[in-house]
Protein backbone atom coordinates (compact mmCIF):
# COMPACT_ATOMS: atom_id res chain seq x y z
CA UNK A 1 0.00 0.00 0.00
CA UNK A 2 2.83 2.39 0.79
CA UNK A 3 5.73 1.56 -1.54
CA UNK A 4 7.61 4.53 -0.10
CA UNK A 5 8.11 2.44 3.05
CA UNK A 6 9.29 -0.84 1.47
CA UNK A 7 12.74 -0.83 3.05
CA UNK A 8 12.80 -2.78 6.29
CA UNK A 9 15.65 -0.81 7.83
CA UNK A 10 14.00 2.62 7.97
CA UNK A 11 14.09 4.46 11.26
CA UNK A 12 10.87 6.01 12.59
CA UNK A 13 12.26 9.44 11.63
CA UNK A 14 12.96 8.27 8.06
CA UNK A 15 9.43 6.88 7.80
CA UNK A 16 7.93 10.20 8.93
CA UNK A 17 10.15 12.14 6.54
CA UNK A 18 9.13 9.94 3.61
CA UNK A 19 5.45 10.23 4.45
CA UNK A 20 5.74 14.03 4.74
CA UNK A 21 7.66 14.35 1.45
CA UNK A 22 5.19 12.11 -0.40
CA UNK A 23 2.18 13.95 0.99
CA UNK A 24 3.70 17.29 0.00
CA UNK A 25 4.27 15.99 -3.56
CA UNK A 26 0.71 14.61 -3.72
CA UNK A 27 -0.76 17.94 -2.57
CA UNK A 28 1.31 19.77 -5.18
CA UNK A 29 -0.04 17.46 -7.87
CA UNK A 30 -3.60 18.03 -6.62
CA UNK A 31 -3.08 21.77 -6.95
CA UNK A 32 -1.83 21.30 -10.52
CA UNK A 33 -4.91 19.23 -11.40
CA UNK A 34 -7.17 21.83 -9.79
CA UNK A 35 -5.50 24.60 -11.79
CA UNK A 36 -5.91 22.66 -15.06
CA UNK A 37 -9.59 22.11 -14.23
CA UNK A 38 -10.15 25.75 -13.29
CA UNK A 39 -10.81 25.01 -9.62
CA UNK A 40 -9.96 28.15 -7.65
CA UNK A 41 -10.36 26.73 -4.13
CA UNK A 42 -7.39 25.39 -2.23
CA UNK A 43 -7.30 21.64 -2.86
CA UNK A 44 -5.37 19.32 -0.53
CA UNK A 45 -5.50 15.68 0.46
CA UNK A 46 -7.47 16.71 3.54
CA UNK A 47 -10.01 18.58 1.41
CA UNK A 48 -10.60 15.65 -0.93
CA UNK A 49 -10.96 13.19 1.96
CA UNK A 50 -13.41 15.52 3.68
CA UNK A 51 -15.35 16.00 0.43
CA UNK A 52 -15.45 12.25 -0.12
CA UNK A 53 -16.88 11.66 3.36
CA UNK A 54 -19.36 14.53 3.09
CA UNK A 55 -20.66 13.41 -0.31
CA UNK A 56 -21.17 9.88 0.96
CA UNK A 57 -23.05 11.22 4.00
CA UNK A 58 -25.31 13.36 1.79
CA UNK A 59 -25.93 10.25 -0.32
CA UNK A 60 -27.28 8.49 2.78
CA UNK A 61 -24.32 6.21 3.47
CA UNK A 62 -23.93 5.29 7.15
CA UNK A 63 -21.16 6.87 9.18
CA UNK A 64 -19.77 3.41 9.99
CA UNK A 65 -19.44 2.52 6.31
CA UNK A 66 -17.88 5.89 5.51
CA UNK A 67 -15.35 5.33 8.29
CA UNK A 68 -14.48 1.87 6.98
CA UNK A 69 -13.99 3.20 3.46
CA UNK A 70 -11.64 5.87 4.82
CA UNK A 71 -9.65 3.38 6.90
CA UNK A 72 -10.74 4.76 10.27
CA UNK A 73 -10.54 2.38 13.21
CA UNK A 74 -12.74 4.56 15.41
CA UNK A 75 -16.09 6.06 14.39
CA UNK A 76 -15.26 9.23 16.32
CA UNK A 77 -12.63 10.06 13.68
CA UNK A 78 -15.27 9.78 10.96
CA UNK A 79 -17.66 11.89 12.99
CA UNK A 80 -14.98 14.60 13.15
CA UNK A 81 -14.92 14.66 9.33
CA UNK A 82 -18.70 15.00 9.28
CA UNK A 83 -19.08 17.54 12.09
CA UNK A 84 -20.01 20.29 9.65
CA UNK A 85 -23.53 18.93 9.37
CA UNK A 86 -25.05 21.82 11.22
CA UNK A 87 -28.53 22.08 12.69
CA UNK A 88 -29.97 23.58 9.49
CA UNK A 89 -29.09 20.48 7.50
CA UNK A 90 -30.47 18.18 10.18
CA UNK A 91 -33.62 20.33 10.50
CA UNK A 92 -34.11 20.22 6.73
CA UNK A 93 -33.76 16.43 6.69
CA UNK A 94 -36.26 16.06 9.52
CA UNK A 95 -38.71 18.41 7.75
CA UNK A 96 -38.52 16.29 4.61
CA UNK A 97 -39.15 13.15 6.62
CA UNK A 98 -42.12 14.77 8.36
CA UNK A 99 -43.58 16.00 5.06
CA UNK A 100 -43.29 12.53 3.52
CA UNK A 101 -44.95 10.99 6.54
CA UNK A 102 -47.82 13.46 6.46
CA UNK A 103 -48.37 12.93 2.73
CA UNK A 104 -48.26 9.15 3.16
CA UNK A 105 -50.82 9.06 5.95
CA UNK A 106 -53.04 11.82 4.50
CA UNK A 107 -53.74 9.85 1.34
Protein Blocks (a to p, Z undefined) as FASTA:
>chain_A
ZZmlmpmkbcfklmmmmmmmmmmmmmmmmmmmmmmnopabdcdfklmmmmmmmmmmmnop
afklmmmmnopabfklmmmmmmmmcfklmmmmmmmmmmmmmmmmmZZ
